[in-house]
């Protein structure tokens, strides 16, 4: 099918129906996973339709009709799903890597913002502390003196506690 897509004239208004469509196998939800793996490997398919009545679904598809309600279409299963289940190990693909990279970027950005705020707060406190002494350091932007507050740790990194406002952990 890839070769045929390469030959498609992009200005031509062909529909998907004009391409040769591959009919995936229809299987019962009670089928053994190892047998399904052999079926998918042998048939060259990456997916299978799961139906309560797979024989009804396959017959309809062979005749060019849609799967009837009586066939009890339940969904589809991919070769990757079967392999992960048989091997009991997650298979990471391009989509998983992209999601992990996005999560990493969000968390890195969040941490950088927190560090930047902490540095700015420390600079303000330092400036006020080295001034004439008439300024109260506990009143800078509503925060308390980092060194005297018992609920704050001595490094000032209490803002890094993971909670429900941490990116990707928001419920």
Order of alpha helices (4+ residues) and beta strands (2+ residues): alpha-beta-alpha-beta-alpha-beta-alpha-alpha
